[in-house]
Amino acid sequence: MQTRSMHEIVRNQKPLTLPPTATVKKACEAMHARRVGAVLVVEHGDRLVGIFTGRDAVRLLAEGLDAAHTKLAAVMTRNPVTITPEQNAIEALRLLGDCGFRHLPVVKDGHVVGIVSRYDFRAMEQARMDEETGYFEVLR
């Protein structure tokens, strides 16, 4: 079974991006409006410098920070793990599973191409990953 490349999965995507100077409030409003769980934080147009997710927002509120005045630069995950457009769906699923991420930026030469989450993958890719995981669990 041939697995899709990241390029194929994100080719028509317009990921949500904001600069590090944007507030957490603005990021949360944008995430809510777009119905997405993450913002890619970029500088100079499309150069990835971080990621801000719904989990980060919960942490920020739990710590008592003010979303209206806190900048993304202060709370984002800097230099996040990424995948290239040439890599395939199984590689992305492995990274998501192994690292415990919900979102994985797709980046080429530092520039944002897109972002994927587990929900972006087809059932056959999920089944193959589950099969591989089960196989390796037996080997332990």
N, CA, C and O of each residue as an XYZ file, in Angstrom:
560
protein
N       0.843     -1.178      0.000
C       0.000      0.000      0.000
C       0.886      1.238      0.000
O       1.779      1.369      0.838
N       0.645      2.127     -0.920
C       1.400      3.370     -1.004
C       0.782      4.383     -0.049
O      -0.437      4.547     -0.009
N       1.613      5.047      0.704
C       1.130      6.048      1.635
C       1.323      7.445      1.039
O       2.274      7.693      0.297
N       0.425      8.326      1.371
C       0.473      9.681      0.800
C       1.623     10.496      1.390
O       2.055     10.267      2.519
N       2.101     11.440      0.606
C       3.126     12.364      1.094
C       2.437     13.513      1.827
O       1.246     13.764      1.640
N       3.204     14.196      2.657
C       2.675     15.365      3.363
C       2.251     16.439      2.358
O       1.262     17.140      2.570
N       3.005     16.561      1.268
C       2.644     17.543      0.239
C       1.224     17.294     -0.271
O       0.444     18.231     -0.439
N       0.899     16.029     -0.512
C      -0.438     15.687     -1.004
C      -1.514     16.037      0.026
O      -2.597     16.490     -0.343
N      -1.228     15.834      1.288
C      -2.214     16.076      2.347
C      -2.462     17.568      2.558
O      -3.600     17.970      2.802
N      -1.413     18.403      2.467
C      -1.566     19.826      2.789
C      -1.589     20.740      1.572
O      -1.560     21.961      1.729
N      -1.640     20.194      0.382
C      -1.450     20.999     -0.832
C      -2.427     22.162     -0.982
O      -2.050     23.183     -1.557
N      -3.644     22.062     -0.502
C      -4.611     23.158     -0.635
C      -4.861     23.869      0.694
O      -5.847     24.591      0.843
N      -3.985     23.665      1.633
C      -4.192     24.174      2.975
C      -3.762     25.629      3.122
O      -2.795     26.070      2.500
N      -4.474     26.350      3.932
C      -4.114     27.714      4.321
C      -4.040     27.705      5.852
O      -5.015     28.053      6.518
N      -2.888     27.308      6.414
C      -2.803     27.192      7.869
C      -2.931     28.550      8.568
O      -2.571     29.589      8.017
N      -3.445     28.509      9.774
C      -3.581     29.712     10.587
C      -2.200     30.108     11.100
O      -1.532     29.327     11.778
N      -1.783     31.316     10.775
C      -0.490     31.827     11.223
C      -0.674     33.201     11.851
O      -1.539     33.982     11.455
N       0.165     33.468     12.841
C       0.189     34.774     13.491
C       1.632     35.094     13.862
O       2.453     34.186     13.993
N       1.949     36.378     14.033
C       3.299     36.740     14.460
C       3.457     36.527     15.972
O       2.458     36.443     16.688
N       4.684     36.439     16.458
C       4.919     36.248     17.890
C       4.429     37.414     18.747
O       4.278     37.271     19.960
N       4.180     38.562     18.124
C       3.702     39.737     18.851
C       2.188     39.727     19.072
O       1.672     40.556     19.822
N       1.476     38.805     18.434
C       0.027     38.705     18.621
C      -0.264     38.240     20.046
O       0.536     37.526     20.651
N      -1.404     38.645     20.568
C      -1.776     38.222     21.918
C      -2.401     36.827     21.896
O      -2.881     36.352     20.867
N      -2.379     36.207     23.039
C      -3.021     34.902     23.185
C      -4.519     35.038     22.917
O      -5.122     34.150     22.315
N      -5.113     36.127     23.351
C      -6.546     36.354     23.099
C      -6.833     36.337     21.600
O      -7.776     35.689     21.147
N      -6.015     37.053     20.841
C      -6.195     37.090     19.379
C      -6.027     35.688     18.788
O      -6.788     35.287     17.907
N      -5.033     34.948     19.274
C      -4.806     33.588     18.781
C      -6.004     32.696     19.082
O      -6.440     31.931     18.222
N      -6.537     32.789     20.294
C      -7.687     31.956     20.661
C      -8.922     32.327     19.841
O      -9.681     31.452     19.425
N      -9.119     33.617     19.612
C     -10.242     34.059     18.774
C     -10.100     33.509     17.360
O     -11.073     33.031     16.776
N      -8.901     33.576     16.814
C      -8.654     33.080     15.456
C      -8.822     31.567     15.378
O      -9.385     31.054     14.411
N      -8.333     30.847     16.395
C      -8.489     29.391     16.420
C      -9.969     29.026     16.478
O     -10.413     28.107     15.789
N     -10.726     29.744     17.296
C     -12.168     29.480     17.411
C     -12.878     29.762     16.087
O     -13.706     28.967     15.640
N     -12.556     30.885     15.469
C     -13.205     31.256     14.203
C     -12.892     30.258     13.097
O     -13.763     29.939     12.288
N     -11.664     29.763     13.051
C     -11.254     28.815     12.008
C     -11.532     27.364     12.386
O     -11.383     26.462     11.561
N     -11.939     27.140     13.644
C     -12.227     25.785     14.142
C     -10.990     24.889     14.031
O     -11.062     23.767     13.532
N      -9.860     25.408     14.505
C      -8.605     24.667     14.507
C      -8.027     24.681     15.920
O      -8.408     25.507     16.750
N      -7.118     23.771     16.177
C      -6.553     23.641     17.508
C      -5.153     24.180     17.661
O      -4.535     23.995     18.709
N      -4.627     24.852     16.630
C      -3.258     25.357     16.727
C      -3.033     26.543     15.804
O      -3.671     26.685     14.761
N      -2.102     27.387     16.228
C      -1.643     28.519     15.434
C      -0.159     28.309     15.183
O       0.596     28.014     16.108
N       0.255     28.460     13.941
C       1.679     28.436     13.629
C       2.193     29.862     13.790
O       1.676     30.789     13.165
N       3.202     30.032     14.622
C       3.743     31.361     14.895
C       4.898     31.589     13.924
O       5.862     30.825     13.891
N       4.780     32.658     13.131
C       5.737     32.908     12.048
C       6.288     34.327     12.095
O       5.663     35.254     12.610
N       7.477     34.452     11.538
C       8.104     35.758     11.345
C       8.463     35.884      9.869
O       8.600     34.887      9.160
N       8.611     37.123      9.422
C       9.032     37.388      8.040
C       8.161     36.626      7.030
O       8.676     35.988      6.111
N       6.861     36.700      7.211
C       5.936     36.073      6.269
C       5.556     34.665      6.621
O       4.430     34.411      7.051
N       6.493     33.725      6.444
C       6.121     32.328      6.653
C       7.222     31.486      7.295
O       7.216     30.262      7.167
N       8.166     32.129      7.982
C       9.249     31.393      8.644
C       8.773     30.971     10.028
O       8.491     31.814     10.880
N       8.683     29.654     10.248
C       8.159     29.102     11.503
C       9.117     29.358     12.661
O      10.306     29.046     12.582
N       8.577     29.934     13.741
C       9.375     30.136     14.958
C       8.755     29.444     16.159
O       9.407     29.281     17.190
N       7.483     29.030     16.031
C       6.832     28.366     17.155
C       5.442     27.882     16.807
O       4.950     28.071     15.694
N       4.813     27.242     17.809
C       3.438     26.783     17.669
C       2.715     27.066     18.981
O       3.288     26.929     20.062
N       1.467     27.458     18.873
C       0.616     27.702     20.041
C      -0.636     26.863     19.856
O      -1.290     26.939     18.815
N      -0.973     26.064     20.860
C      -2.114     25.148     20.753
C      -3.133     25.400     21.860
O      -2.901     26.183     22.781
N      -4.248     24.724     21.743
C      -5.269     24.784     22.778
C      -4.738     24.336     24.136
O      -5.136     24.877     25.168
N      -3.859     23.370     24.141
C      -3.228     22.928     25.402
C      -2.436     24.066     26.033
O      -2.448     24.232     27.253
N      -1.749     24.847     25.209
C      -0.999     25.992     25.716
C      -1.942     27.027     26.334
O      -1.626     27.626     27.362
N      -3.086     27.231     25.709
C      -4.064     28.189     26.226
C      -4.574     27.748     27.605
O      -4.710     28.569     28.512
N      -4.847     26.472     27.752
C      -5.313     25.957     29.047
C      -4.235     26.161     30.109
O      -4.530     26.587     31.226
N      -2.996     25.859     29.762
C      -1.880     26.036     30.701
C      -1.759     27.503     31.114
O      -1.588     27.807     32.295
N      -1.847     28.407     30.141
C      -1.746     29.834     30.403
C      -2.819     30.276     31.393
O      -2.526     30.999     32.345
N      -4.053     29.848     31.176
C      -5.149     30.236     32.069
C      -4.958     29.638     33.463
O      -5.232     30.294     34.468
N      -4.491     28.396     33.518
C      -4.253     27.742     34.806
C      -3.175     28.464     35.609
O      -3.209     28.468     36.840
N      -2.222     29.071     34.913
C      -1.149     29.812     35.570
C      -1.561     31.237     35.938
O      -0.790     31.973     36.554
N      -2.779     31.620     35.557
C      -3.290     32.936     35.917
C      -2.805     34.073     35.043
O      -2.919     35.236     35.427
N      -2.264     33.762     33.872
C      -1.809     34.820     32.966
C      -2.996     35.450     32.253
O      -4.046     34.822     32.115
N      -2.837     36.667     31.809
C      -3.883     37.427     31.134
C      -3.758     37.256     29.622
O      -2.797     37.727     29.013
N      -4.720     36.587     29.032
C      -4.680     36.297     27.597
C      -4.697     37.563     26.745
O      -4.154     37.570     25.640
N      -5.306     38.622     27.239
C      -5.400     39.870     26.475
C      -4.060     40.608     26.413
O      -3.852     41.446     25.535
N      -3.159     40.298     27.340
C      -1.889     41.024     27.382
C      -0.662     40.138     27.184
O       0.451     40.645     27.049
N      -0.855     38.826     27.166
C       0.277     37.913     26.997
C       0.521     37.685     25.505
O      -0.399     37.347     24.761
N       1.749     37.869     25.086
C       2.125     37.683     23.678
C       2.437     36.206     23.416
O       2.894     35.488     24.306
N       2.187     35.775     22.205
C       2.485     34.390     21.825
C       3.949     34.051     22.069
O       4.267     32.931     22.467
N       4.835     35.001     21.837
C       6.268     34.761     22.027
C       6.585     34.262     23.430
O       7.550     33.523     23.619
N       5.786     34.656     24.410
C       6.047     34.287     25.797
C       5.572     32.885     26.149
O       6.057     32.297     27.116
N       4.635     32.339     25.383
C       4.017     31.061     25.784
C       4.022     29.982     24.706
O       3.610     28.851     24.968
N       4.475     30.307     23.511
C       4.489     29.322     22.418
C       5.578     28.280     22.653
O       6.503     28.495     23.436
N       5.454     27.163     21.972
C       6.530     26.185     21.925
C       7.466     26.633     20.819
O       7.083     26.687     19.651
N       8.699     26.956     21.196
C       9.679     27.439     20.225
C      10.290     26.267     19.446
O      10.449     25.168     19.977
N      10.622     26.521     18.202
C      11.285     25.531     17.343
C      10.634     24.150     17.449
O      11.293     23.185     17.837
N       9.354     24.047     17.108
C       8.663     22.762     17.248
C       9.209     21.703     16.285
O       9.817     22.016     15.262
N       8.972     20.461     16.644
C       9.293     19.342     15.756
C       8.446     19.522     14.501
O       7.270     19.878     14.582
N       9.047     19.275     13.346
C       8.334     19.433     12.070
C       8.566     18.216     11.187
O       9.362     17.331     11.501
N       7.854     18.204     10.091
C       8.021     17.183      9.065
C       8.092     17.904      7.717
O       7.541     18.994      7.568
N       8.758     17.310      6.749
C       8.884     17.949      5.440
C       7.753     17.480      4.514
O       7.130     16.450      4.771
N       7.490     18.226      3.447
C       6.450     17.824      2.494
C       6.756     16.498      1.808
O       5.842     15.811      1.354
N       8.047     16.130      1.728
C       8.427     14.893      1.047
C       8.209     13.652      1.909
O       8.124     12.542      1.383
N       8.118     13.825      3.216
C       7.897     12.676      4.084
C       6.463     12.191      3.942
O       5.607     12.902      3.415
N       6.203     10.961      4.419
C       4.888     10.377      4.174
C       4.014     10.317      5.423
O       4.453     10.629      6.529
N       2.774      9.909      5.213
C       1.770      9.892      6.262
C       2.163      9.005      7.435
O       1.927      9.370      8.587
N       2.747      7.867      7.167
C       3.133      6.961      8.256
C       4.206      7.603      9.118
O       4.174      7.472     10.341
N       5.156      8.294      8.501
C       6.187      8.991      9.276
C       5.553     10.061     10.174
O       5.957     10.224     11.326
N       4.582     10.773      9.657
C       3.898     11.798     10.448
C       3.131     11.168     11.606
O       3.178     11.661     12.733
N       2.429     10.083     11.324
C       1.681      9.403     12.387
C       2.614      8.877     13.473
O       2.285      8.932     14.658
N       3.766      8.373     13.074
C       4.758      7.914     14.063
C       5.199      9.065     14.961
O       5.242      8.925     16.183
N       5.525     10.197     14.353
C       5.952     11.357     15.130
C       4.855     11.821     16.087
O       5.119     12.093     17.258
N       3.634     11.909     15.588
C       2.525     12.336     16.431
C       2.359     11.391     17.624
O       2.175     11.833     18.758
N       2.425     10.095     17.354
C       2.264      9.107     18.421
C       3.432      9.056     19.373
O       3.248      9.063     20.590
N       4.631      9.003     18.829
C       5.830      8.885     19.666
C       6.059     10.108     20.546
O       6.520      9.982     21.680
N       5.744     11.269     20.037
C       6.007     12.506     20.773
C       4.796     13.012     21.562
O       4.920     13.933     22.369
N       3.627     12.409     21.329
C       2.431     12.829     22.048
C       1.857     14.148     21.576
O       1.173     14.841     22.330
N       2.131     14.497     20.332
C       1.615     15.741     19.770
C       0.227     15.522     19.184
O      -0.155     14.402     18.843
N      -0.515     16.613     19.075
C      -1.778     16.607     18.344
C      -1.614     17.277     16.987
O      -2.382     17.013     16.062
N      -0.601     18.153     16.868
C      -0.387     18.925     15.646
C       1.069     18.852     15.238
O       1.969     18.885     16.078
N       1.288     18.751     13.935
C       2.641     18.635     13.407
C       2.793     19.583     12.207
O       2.173     19.367     11.166
N       3.610     20.622     12.350
C       3.816     21.538     11.226
C       4.568     20.855     10.077
O       5.468     20.043     10.294
N       4.176     21.208      8.865
C       4.858     20.735      7.666
C       5.662     21.926      7.152
O       5.104     22.970      6.813
N       6.990     21.752      7.100
C       7.892     22.867      6.823
C       8.948     22.455      5.807
O       9.473     21.343      5.854
N       9.248     23.361      4.892
C      10.335     23.136      3.925
C      11.293     24.312      4.032
O      10.906     25.464      3.832
N      12.540     24.013      4.348
C      13.584     25.035      4.482
C      13.166     26.171      5.422
O      13.448     27.339      5.158
N      12.493     25.818      6.517
C      12.090     26.801      7.510
C      10.783     27.510      7.210
O      10.280     28.253      8.053
N      10.221     27.298      6.026
C       8.997     27.979      5.613
C       7.784     27.058      5.775
O       7.828     25.883      5.412
N       6.712     27.610      6.323
C       5.482     26.859      6.566
C       4.840     26.436      5.258
O       4.645     27.247      4.353
N       4.513     25.156      5.171
C       3.778     24.604      4.040
C       2.371     24.230      4.485
O       1.421     24.357      3.713
N       2.233     23.769      5.730
C       0.944     23.365      6.260
C       1.091     22.820      7.666
O       2.127     22.980      8.311
N       0.026     22.168      8.131
C       0.015     21.544      9.446
C      -0.938     20.354      9.377
O      -1.970     20.412      8.710
N      -0.580     19.277     10.074
C      -1.447     18.103     10.093
C      -1.735     17.700     11.534
O      -0.967     17.983     12.453
N      -2.863     17.035     11.691
C      -3.216     16.399     12.952
C      -3.658     14.983     12.613
O      -3.839     14.650     11.441
N      -3.830     14.164     13.616
C      -4.205     12.766     13.397
C      -5.473     12.644     12.543
O      -5.644     11.665     11.816
N      -6.346     13.625     12.635
C      -7.620     13.593     11.901
C      -7.449     13.769     10.391
O      -8.386     13.525      9.631
N      -6.275     14.185      9.957
C      -6.032     14.418      8.529
C      -5.698     13.142      7.760
O      -5.572     13.163      6.536
N      -5.558     12.045      8.474
C      -5.120     10.816      7.827
C      -6.292      9.885      7.560
O      -7.257      9.825      8.323
N      -6.179      9.169      6.467
C      -7.232      8.234      6.058
C      -7.240      7.000      6.942
O      -6.259      6.685      7.617
N      -8.356      6.320      6.921
C      -8.513      5.115      7.740
C      -7.439      4.079      7.433
O      -6.953      3.409      8.344
N      -7.059      3.936      6.156
C      -6.058      2.921      5.810
C      -4.700      3.273      6.409
O      -3.944      2.380      6.792
N      -4.383      4.556      6.493
C      -3.122      4.966      7.105
C      -3.158      4.741      8.611
O      -2.172      4.315      9.212
N      -4.297      5.031      9.204
C      -4.463      4.790     10.644
C      -4.353      3.296     10.941
O      -3.693      2.897     11.900
N      -5.001      2.471     10.115
C      -4.969      1.021     10.323
C      -3.544      0.484     10.185
O      -3.118     -0.366     10.967
N      -2.817      0.980      9.194
C      -1.438      0.523      9.012
C      -0.581      0.895     10.224
O       0.235      0.096     10.684
N      -0.769      2.091     10.726
C      -0.012      2.520     11.897
C      -0.381      1.680     13.111
O       0.500      1.274     13.869
N      -1.663      1.412     13.306
C      -2.101      0.568     14.423
C      -1.530     -0.835     14.292
O      -1.133     -1.441     15.288
N      -1.486     -1.356     13.065
C      -0.923     -2.683     12.817
C       0.566     -2.705     13.163
O       1.038     -3.624     13.832
N       1.303     -1.688     12.704
C       2.732     -1.613     13.011
C       2.970     -1.492     14.512
O       3.868     -2.135     15.055
N       2.174     -0.676     15.175
C       2.321     -0.497     16.618
C       2.073     -1.812     17.343
O       2.808     -2.160     18.267
N       1.050     -2.537     16.934
C       0.754     -3.833     17.539
C       1.874     -4.828     17.314
O       2.201     -5.611     18.206
N       2.463     -4.803     16.131
C       3.560     -5.712     15.806
C       4.756     -5.430     16.711
O       5.371     -6.352     17.247
N       5.080     -4.143     16.876
C       6.248     -3.806     17.701
C       5.972     -4.075     19.177
O       6.904     -4.374     19.924
N       4.746     -3.980     19.608
C       4.401     -4.286     21.003
C       4.632     -5.761     21.295
O       5.058     -6.113     22.395
N       4.355     -6.635     20.318
C       4.569     -8.063     20.482
C       6.060     -8.370     20.614
O       6.449     -9.300     21.321
N       6.890     -7.585     19.928
C       8.335     -7.810     19.963
C       8.969     -7.401     21.291
O      10.080     -7.832     21.601
N       8.289     -6.588     22.066
C       8.861     -6.116     23.341
C       9.020     -7.219     24.296
O       9.485     -7.003     25.415
